[in-house]
Amino acid sequence: MNAIEVNNVCKSYGEIQALRDFSFNVAKGSLHGLIGPDGTGKTSMFRILATLILPSSGTASVDGFDVVSGLKHIRQRVGYMPGRFSLYPDLTVEENLRFFATLFGTTIEEGYPIIKDIYRQIERFKNRRAGALSGGMKQKLALSCALIHQPACCY
């Protein structure tokens, strides 16, 4: 079984077609990337695989779970970090991390082994509001929040 299977996926936003009959497979244990010019649907494809948006047509699965019917299973397995900062700026570093851990039914302590190398770099700012962090620190926090539930697949 492949880790990711995408078959003839299309995604439209009104008149704009971001993806047209896009297909690919990713074998378990392999590393791939989507490369292309701006506006070619890379973000849309990742958002479909992370179950954040639905495809207009076609099918896609992650770890054998369909992105439409298996979204709860996929969200437990996937760590998704958007390209722009999307955490809660009014919450502290620690509050953001605790919030995302709680969403996935875990704790910071349980997820700490996977994020420790990243989190150590921002730990001294744990009481600072996320909105007051530098750009690099925001990215470290966002990555920590994406990984805190110890996903099997990380994007």
Secondary structure as GFF3:
##gff-version 3
##sequence-region A 1 155
A	DSSP	beta_strand	2	13	.	.	.	ID=ss1
A	DSSP	beta_strand	16	27	.	.	.	ID=ss2
A	DSSP	alpha_helix	42	49	.	.	.	ID=ss3
A	DSSP	beta_strand	57	62	.	.	.	ID=ss4
A	DSSP	beta_strand	65	66	.	.	.	ID=ss5
A	DSSP	alpha_helix	71	77	.	.	.	ID=ss6
A	DSSP	beta_strand	78	79	.	.	.	ID=ss7
A	DSSP	alpha_helix	93	103	.	.	.	ID=ss8
A	DSSP	alpha_helix	108	119	.	.	.	ID=ss9
A	DSSP	three_ten_helix	123	125	.	.	.	ID=ss10
A	DSSP	three_ten_helix	130	132	.	.	.	ID=ss11
A	DSSP	alpha_helix	135	147	.	.	.	ID=ss12
A	DSSP	beta_strand	153	154	.	.	.	ID=ss13
###
